[in-house]
Amino acid sequence: MPDLAIIAAGLGDAFSPVNLSMAFAGVVLGQFVGAVPGIGPVIVMAIAVPFTFTFEPLAAIAFLVGISKGGNVGGAIPAVLINAPGTPDAAATALDGYPMARAGKPLKAMKLALYSSVSGDTFSDILLITVSAPLALVALRMGPVEVVCLMIFALSIITGLVGDSLGKGVAAAAFGLLCAMVGLDPEHASPRLEFGHFELDNGLSLPGVAISMLVTSEIIYQLATRSATAAAVPLPATRGDDDARLSRAEFWRCRFTLLRGGAIGATIGAVPGIGSSAAAFLSYASAKHASRKRRAKPGAAHEPPLPDFGKGNPHGIAATESANSAVVGANLIPLLTLGLPGNVGAALIISALLIQGIQPGPLLFAEQGRLIYGLFGLMLAANAANLIVGQFGMRLWVLVVRAPASVIFASSLLLCFVGVYSATGDIFGIKVMLLFSFIGVFMRFFGFSVVAFIIAFILGPRFELSLSQALTITNRDPMALLAHPVGIAFLLLALAAVYVFGFRRHAAQS
């Protein structure tokens, strides 16, 4: 575990002007793209990954984390104003945010969403800082057998939750692992799946595959399924100063809802594959249930009346925004301690670390302790930037909602081509991007999970290496697993996940 000198040095790096500027720029960009329905922070993170190669490692990660944090705040703006969530998890915010805006309180609703988001995000970051180092020490005691079993468990959860079905999720993950095998065999240096293209000796370009599957395929899909010009939408107007101002008393009344939402989001974020949308809706349901119990108490009649849930209740906004933002920091817990991405955003951060020559995992605290604690400091600084930018930019982002999709998509495609060419240095990388773009469109049309593919593709090299080591340790004898009870526990959990997300869910739907 790093000593105080390394921690102090990391925090000093975090508050350098360059790194603070990168975090601030990421927050501004994240709020901007979050306010555009259909774009979202994940697409911009994917575009930004190849450009971070020229940054210092801490500045690069701070920029990506800033985009992720800002995107959560920005996604609530169109959800409140026009009932069109900028990010998937903001769909729960629209349930009460849009009715509050239609009642003449759009600024109050956006301020409540902003404060709740920053509160949940800060709670999650504090939890990350507190538990990640001890968990990394525990992870260091895990050998290759345990790592393989843990990856199987993580992939079983991801494939079961993020796709239309477990079968399609498994197929997408298997295809991701297959694509990760392209290139030279790490043990014998023999070419695999290259089909005569020596450019694939080092494998498929990570930025190229990520950008094509997450960005260009999404743009092609949206252009094929929606209009490229944004319709003129009448935005709700504020009726008066009281409806534009959020008092301390009003925010304080939501304190238990914020705490509950932060705890739900942090818990769900620490489990790979579940995601912020599930956290938002689960927190919303929990707040709704708690409101019913609170109204049943004898002293509830003396409290100021609030609208019902779904009709502009402030607790609904506080619950969803605190939960989905709390997922951001908690998603880095499995990333930093085990090297496992919790969602696509975390997977893109892993890809940025790999581009910088840094291997995520439990050894990260021992080898890059200064970088990690610098990241922790910048995450807290990004929360403050989120609050400041949100306060001043709230009225500006209203204009972003009206941005025509044709302009946004054209700019995004141009940046995709520039980014992939910068990362690969040749036209072959562009060809790979175009190929996987159409593969991504095919997967989206037929319900195969792009998220499962990306996470499996990123985990592929480490999974193959750990599997090879595990086979050597066990001498390919299945009975040798009995000497690894932790690995057996992870395999049993994987079987339970397959049963719950596969057979049981299929039986419930039929």
N, C-alpha and C positions, 0 to 999 in steps of 0.2 A: 504494500500500500504506500503511495507517495507520502513523503514527509512534508512538514509545514513549508519548507523552503520551496519545494516544487509547486505546492498549492498556491503559495503567494506569487511565484513567478508566473503561473498560469493565469491567475486573476489579473496580474499586471499586463500580460499580453492581451487579455480580453478588453481592457479599457484603453488600449492604444487607439489613436485617432483613426488609423486605417481599418482596424477590425470593427470598431464601432460604426464607422461609415458603411462598411459592407453589410452589417446586420441591419442598420437603418434602411439602406437601399433595398434589401431583401423584403423588409416589412412593407415599404411603400409599394414595391412591385407586387407583393402578395395581395395586399388590399385591393390594388387596381384590378388584377386579373380575377380575384375572387368576386368582385362586383359585376363581372361580365358573365351572365348565365351561359353555361356550356363550355367555358374554358377551364377555369379552376387552377389551383396552385400546382397540382401534380404535373399537368402538361408543361407548365412553365419551368418547373424544376427539372423535368426531363430535357427540355431545350437548353437549360443553363448548365447542365452537368459538363459537357465538353468544353465550355468556355472557362470553367473553373480550373482547368489544367494550368493556366497561366498565373493563378493566384497562389498565395501561401496557403498551406493546408487549413489553418484556423480561419482565415478569411473566407475560404471556399465553403467550409461547412457552415460558418455563420451566415453566409448569404443564402444558402439553401434552407437552413432552419428558419431564417427570417421570412422567406417566401411562404413556408408552410404555416408559420404562425399568423402572418398577415392574411393569408388566404382564408383562414377560419373566420376572421373578423369581416373581411370583405364579402364572404359568401352570404352573410346575414342581411346585407343591405338590399339586394333585389328580392330576397325572401320577404322582407318587411314591406317594401315599397310596392312591388308588383306581383307578389305571390309566385315568383319564379326563382327558386333557390340557386345561388351562384355555385354552391358545392352540394353534393348529395346529402351531407349531414345537416345542412341548413333547412332541409325539407321539414324537419320537426319544428324549427324556429318559426316557419311560416304559419303554423297552425294557430298561434296566438299573435305573432308579430304583425301579420297582414290585417287581421281584424282590428288591432289597436291602431294601425295606421289609417284604416278606413274610418275609424272613429275620430280622426283629426289629431292623432298623436304620433305621427311618424318619427319625429326627432326623439321623443321620449322612448319609443320602442327601440330605435337604433342605439341610443345611449345605453339603455339597459342591456342590450345585446353586447355592446362593446365592453362595459364594465364586467359583465358576467363572464365573457370570454377571457379577459385578462386575469380575472380572479381564479378561474379554473385552470388556466395555463400555469399560473404561478404556483398553485397548489401542487400540480403535477411535477413541475420542475424541482420543487423542494423535495418531493418524494424521490425523484430520480437521483438527486445529489446525495440523499441520505442513504439509499439502499444499494446503489449500483456498485460501489467499491466492495462492500461485504459480499455481495452476490458474485462478483468477479473472483474473489478468493475461493468461494465454494466451487465455481466453475473450473478453476485450475485443477481441482482434484478429479475432474472427469477425464477419462481416457478416450481413445478412439471409439471403443465399443459404445460407451455412453453417448458420445457425440452423434454417432450414426442413429442410434435409437431416438435421441432427442429430435434430430432432423426429421425422422419419419413421423414422429408425433406432431411436430409443427406443421409439416406438409399435410398430414391428415386433417388437421383443423382448418387450415387455409383452403384446401380443396373442397371441404365439406361446407364451408360458410360462404365463400365468395362467388360460387358458380350457380347456374340454374339447377344443377344436380351434382351428386358426388361423382358419378361416372364421368361427366364432362370435365369436372375439376381435376380428377385423376389423369384424364387424357391430356389436358393442358399442361399439368405439371410434368408428366412423362415426356411430352414434347419439349418442354423447357430443359429437362435434364439431358435429352438427346442432343439438343442444339449446343449445350454446354460442353459436350464431348468432341465437338468439331475442333480439329487441330492436332498437334503432336501429342501422342500418349505420354503422360508425365513419367511413366516408369521406363519405357523402352524407346521413347522419341520416335515412334513410328507414326506416320500420318493416318488420320482417321476422318472419314466423311468429307474429304477435301475435293474429290472429283477432279483432280488435276490442277486445282488452283492453289499455287504456293502461297498466295496472299493469306490463306487461311491457316498457315502454320501456327500462328499465335491465337487461333480461335476466332470466333465471330466478335466483331467490335461491340463491346458493351454499350457505349453511348449510341451507336447506330441501331442496335436492336431495341434498346430502351426507347429511343425517340420514335422509331418506326411503329412500335407496338402501342405506345401510349399517346403519341401526338398525331403523327400523320394519318394513322389508321382511324383515329377518332375524328379528325377533321374530315376525311373522306366520308366516313359514316354519317356525320352530321350534315354534310352538304347533300348527301343522298336522301336524308330523311327530314330535312327542315329547310325553311327559306333562308337564304343568305343575307336578307335585309331585315333588320329589326323593325317591328311594327311600332308605330307611335303609341305609347302607352300613357294614359293620363295618370300622373303621379298624385298621390293624396297630398292635400295642403294642410298645414298646421293651423289650428283654429285660434290659438292665443299663446301667450308666454307661459302660462301654467301647464299647457299641454306640450310645450317644447322643453320644459325643464324637468329633470329628474332629481328630486330632493334626496337628501341623505336618509331621511326617515323612510322613504319609499324603497330605497335600495337596502336599507338595514332590515326591512321586513322580509327580504328574500334571503337572509343570511343562512338559514338552515337548508333552504333549497339549494343554495350555491355550494354549501359544504357537502350535501348529499350528492349533488351532480358531479363535483370534483372527485369524490371518492369512487363513484361508479365509473367515471371516465378513466381514472387512473388504474383501476382494477382491470377494466376491459382492455385498456391500451397495453398493459403488460403481457397480455396473452396474444400471441401472434395470430393474425388472420381475422379477428372479429371486427375491428374497425370502429371509426367514430360514428357512423350512422347508427349502428346498433346501440352504442352508448347514449346517443342523443334521444332515441325513442324510448329506451329503457328508463332513462332519467325522467323523461316526460311522464311516462306511466307511473313512476314512483311518486313524482310530485303531485300528480292528480289524485293518487290514492291517499297520500298524506293530507291533501286538502280536504278530502271527504272526512277523514278522521278528525281533523282540526275543527271542522264545522260542527261535528257532533259533540264537542266538549261544551260544558255549561257556560264558560266565559267567552265563547266565540261570538256571542251576539253583540258584545261591546266593541268588536273590531270593525274598522271601516270596511264596508262591503266591496268586494271585488267582482269583476265579471267572471262568468263561468269559463272553464277551460275550453278552448276553441273559439272563444268570443273576445279575446283580448286580455287574458289573465297574465299579469307580469311574471308570475311564478313559472308559467310555461316557457317564457323566453329565457328566464334565468336558469331553469333546469337544463334546457337543451344546449345553450351556449357554454355553460360551465362544463358540461360533460364532454361535448365534442372537442373542446379546446384542451381539456385535461388529458385526452388521448395522445396529444402531440409529444409531450415530455415522456409519458409512460412508454410510448413506443420505442424510445431509445434504450429502455432497460434491457430487453433481450438483445438489442443490437450491440450495445457496448459490453455486456457481460458474456454473451454467448456467440455473438456474431450472426444472430438470426434477425432478419427484418420483420417487424410486426405488420407492416403494410407497404404499399408501393412507395410512399414518401420515404420511409426508412430504407427501403431497398435502393432508392436513388442516392441516399446519403452514403450507403455502403459503396455504391459504384464510384462516387466521388472520392471516397477514402482510398479505394483500390487504385484509381487513377493517380493519386498522390503517392502511391507506394506504401500505403498503411493498411495492415490487415486487421479488421475488427475482430474482437474476441476478448477473452479474459486476460490475455497478455498485454492488451492495450494499456491497462492501468500501470503496468510495470514498465513498459517500453515507451509509452507516450503519455505519461502522467501529466506533464505540463500542458499538452494539447487538450486533454480531457477536461482539466479544471479551467482552462481558458474557455472551452466550449460551454461549461456550466455558467461561467460568468457572463458570457455573451447571450446565453438563453434568457437570463434574468434581465439583461439590458434590452433584449429584443421585446420583452414584455412591456417595459417602460416605453419603448419606441412605439409599440402597438397602441398604447393608450394615448400618447401624444399625437401620433399621426391620425388615429381615429377621431380624436377630438376636432382637429383642424380640417381633416379631409372629408368629414362626413357629408358636407354639402357638395363637395367636389365629386365624390363617387356617385352622387345621384346622376350626374351627367354621363358617367361611364355606363350606367345601365342602358342608355339609349344608343351606345356605340353599335354601328352596323356590323353584323357578323362577317360580311364580305371583307371588310378592312382588317378585322382581327385575324381571320383565317389566313388571308394572304400574307400578312406580316409573320404569322407563326410558321407558315410553310417556308418562307425565305430564311428565317432563322434556323429552321431544321436543317436545310441544305448546307448553310454556312457552318453550323455547329458540327455536323457529321464530317464534313470535309476537313475542318480544323482538327478534329480528333483523329482521323485516319490518315490524312495527308494524300489521299488519292481518290480517283473516281470509283474504284472498286467498292469503297465504303458506301458511296451513294447508291450503287447497284444493290448492295445488301439491304440498305434502308428501304429502297423501293420494293424489293421482294417481300420483306417482312411487313411492310405497310399493307400489302394486299392480303398477306396471311392474317394480319390483325383484323382487317375488315371481315374476312371470312369467319374468324372466330367470334367476332361481335354479332354478326348476323345469325349465327347458329348457336349462340348461347355458351360458347366455350370461354372460360375465364382467362382474360388477359393478365389479371393480377397473379393468378396461380402460375402462369407461364413465366412471368418476369421474376418472381421470387425464386422459383425452381431454377431458372437459368443462372441467377446470381449465386445461388447456393451450390450449383452443380460441381464446380471444381473442388470445393471443400468437402462436399459429400463424397465424391469419388476418392479423394485422398484418404479421408477418414475410413471409408469402407475398405480400401486396400490395406490399411494398417490394421483394421479390426480383423480382417480375414487372416492376416499373418499372425496376430496375437492368439486367435482362437484355433489356428491350424485348420480352419474351415470345418470345425466340429461344432454343430449346433448345441450339443450338450455343454460346451464350454461357457455358454451364456449363463449357466447356473452360478458361475463365479462372479457374475456382474448383476447383482440384484437391482441396481438403479436402472440399468439398461432394460431389464425385464419389466420394470415398473413403467417405463416410457412406452414400451411395446404394448403393454396391456392398456394403457391410456389411449394409444393409437387405435387399438381394436375397438375400444369403447366409443371413440370419436366416429369411427366408420359406422358403427351400429346406430348411434344417435343421429348423425347427419345423413346417413345413407338409408339403411333399411327402415328405421323407425319413421323418418320424415316421409319416405316414399309411402309407407303404410298409412300415415296420417293424411296424405294428400289424395290417396286412392279411395 
